[in-house]
Amino acid sequence: MAQKSDIEWTDATWNPVTGCTKVGPGCDNCYAERFAERWRGIPGHPYEQGFDLKLWPPRLRQPALWKKPRMIFVNSMSDLFHKEIDRAYIDQVFDAMEDADWHVYQVLTKRSSLMRNYIRKRYDGGPVPRHIWLGVSVEDSAHISRIEHLKQINSEARFISFEPLLGAIGEVDLRGIAWAIVGGESGPRARAMEEGWARQLREICARDDVAFFFKQWGGPRPKSGGRLLDGEEWNGFPWQIVPKPILDQLSA
């Protein structure tokens, strides 16, 4: 079954794929890799293979078995658009999300062009179902092309995770993005995030009408630096894009 999540911006995680490979500096101190590699070689453990890529077809039915609506982070321990994942398997993941449409699914990738190309083919240029949210991770200004790829997807539910934020993003147009999550890196080799980088993104979000969520400063542990930016918590959430039937059930 999918697991209850400690991640502040979701309710649960669902991992029909585990394992990944690095594609940029945001991956250098990957929390998922660090966790998975602790169990490498332990017979019978779900991470016996460490952080090597693995598909889990038996998990495809899990969302349908979970009857209460949830915000579900898809592949918290992988990237659904990894180049070694066959399109037919990605189809099965999307089939599962479409079938169990009483949940909201949050799909996050660093492989933004592959996601864009897949979505265009699957929906033939039409809109993505509103309960499937598509997002990209952007760690610094060198990777803002991922935002442009995201904007080329026909969806109201686009979001960006600026975590770990490793440098100033600079002037960027976030119009058409529903939600931005900002956070510093955590773990034993965490790189520091500067206040100015987070403030700039907060100002851009206010200008471009994007819900702004400040997740953490980071440090040795996720909660080491707390969640206050300029003395406040910033818990922006794009409630306007949650489909009404799901919103009604989540609010009940």
Long-range contacts (C-beta under 8 A, 24 or more apart in sequence): 1-62, 1-65, 1-66, 2-62, 2-63, 2-66, 2-70, 2-72, 5-73, 5-76, 6-222, 7-73, 7-76, 8-213, 8-215, 8-216, 8-227, 9-71, 9-106, 9-181, 9-213, 9-215, 9-237, 10-71, 10-72, 10-73, 10-106, 11-70, 11-71, 11-72, 12-66, 12-70, 12-71, 12-72, 12-73, 13-72, 13-73, 13-74, 13-76, 13-77, 14-59, 14-62, 14-63, 14-72, 14-73, 14-74, 14-75, 14-105, 15-56, 15-59, 15-74, 15-75, 15-76, 15-77, 15-78, 16-55, 16-56, 16-57, 16-59, 16-60, 16-62, 16-74, 16-75, 16-92, 16-93, 16-96, 17-53, 17-54, 17-55, 17-56, 17-75, 17-77, 17-78, 17-79, 17-80, 17-82, 17-85, 17-89, 17-93, 18-46, 18-47, 18-51, 18-53, 18-54, 18-56, 18-75, 18-77, 18-78, 19-49, 19-50, 19-51, 19-52, 19-53, 19-54, 19-77, 19-78, 20-51, 20-53, 20-77, 20-78, 20-79, 20-82, 21-53, 21-82, 23-110, 23-111, 24-110, 24-139, 24-142, 24-143, 25-139, 25-140, 25-166, 26-110, 26-137, 26-139, 26-140, 26-143, 26-164, 26-166, 27-110, 28-189, 29-164, 29-185, 29-187, 29-189, 29-190, 29-191, 31-186, 31-187, 32-76, 32-77, 32-78, 34-187, 35-77, 36-77, 53-78, 53-82, 53-84, 53-85, 55-85, 55-89, 57-89, 57-92, 60-92, 60-93, 60-95, 60-96, 61-96, 62-96, 63-96, 63-97, 63-99, 63-100, 63-103, 63-105, 64-96, 64-99, 64-100, 66-100, 66-103, 67-102, 68-249, 69-102, 69-103, 69-104, 69-246, 69-249, 69-250, 70-103, 70-104, 71-103, 71-104, 71-106, 72-103, 72-104, 72-105, 72-106, 73-106, 73-108, 74-105, 74-106, 74-107, 74-108, 75-107, 75-108, 79-109, 79-110, 79-111, 80-107, 80-109, 80-115, 81-109, 81-111, 81-114, 81-115, 81-118, 82-111, 83-111, 83-114, 87-118, 90-118, 91-122, 94-122, 94-132, 97-129, 97-131, 97-132, 98-129, 98-132, 101-129, 101-131, 102-131, 102-245, 102-246, 102-249, 103-131, 103-246, 104-131, 104-132, 104-133, 104-242, 104-243, 104-246, 105-131, 105-132, 105-133, 106-133, 106-135, 106-159, 107-132, 107-133, 107-134, 107-135, 108-135, 108-136, 108-137, 108-159, 108-161, 109-135, 109-136, 109-137, 110-136, 110-137, 110-143, 110-146, 112-136, 112-145, 112-146, 112-149, 112-150, 113-149, 115-149, 115-150, 115-153, 116-149, 116-150, 116-152, 116-153, 119-153, 119-154, 119-155, 120-152, 120-153, 123-154, 125-154, 126-154, 127-154, 127-155, 127-156, 128-153, 128-154, 128-155, 128-157, 130-156, 130-157, 130-241, 130-243, 131-243, 131-246, 132-157, 133-157, 133-158, 133-159, 133-178, 133-241, 134-158, 134-159, 135-159, 135-160, 135-161, 135-179, 136-160, 136-161, 137-161, 137-162, 137-163, 138-162, 138-169, 139-163, 139-164, 139-165, 139-166, 139-167, 140-165, 140-166, 140-167, 140-168, 140-169, 141-167, 141-168, 141-169, 141-170, 142-167, 144-169, 144-170, 144-172, 147-172, 147-174, 147-177, 150-177, 151-176, 151-177, 156-241, 157-238, 157-241, 159-238, 162-201, 163-215, 164-190, 164-191, 164-193, 164-218, 165-193, 165-197, 165-198, 165-201, 166-191, 166-193, 167-197, 168-194, 168-196, 168-197, 168-200, 169-197, 169-200, 169-201, 169-204, 170-200, 171-204, 172-204, 173-208, 174-204, 174-205, 174-208, 174-210, 175-208, 175-209, 177-208, 177-210, 178-210, 178-211, 178-238, 178-240, 178-241, 179-210, 179-211, 179-213, 179-236, 179-237, 179-238, 180-205, 180-210, 180-211, 180-212, 180-213, 180-236, 181-213, 181-215, 182-212, 182-213, 182-214, 182-215, 183-214, 183-215, 183-216, 183-217, 183-218, 184-216, 184-217, 184-218, 184-219, 184-225, 185-218, 186-216, 186-218, 186-219, 186-220, 186-221, 186-222, 186-224, 187-220, 188-220, 190-218, 190-219, 190-220, 192-218, 193-217, 193-218, 195-229, 198-229, 199-229, 199-230, 202-229, 202-234, 205-236, 210-236, 211-236, 211-237, 211-238, 212-236, 213-237
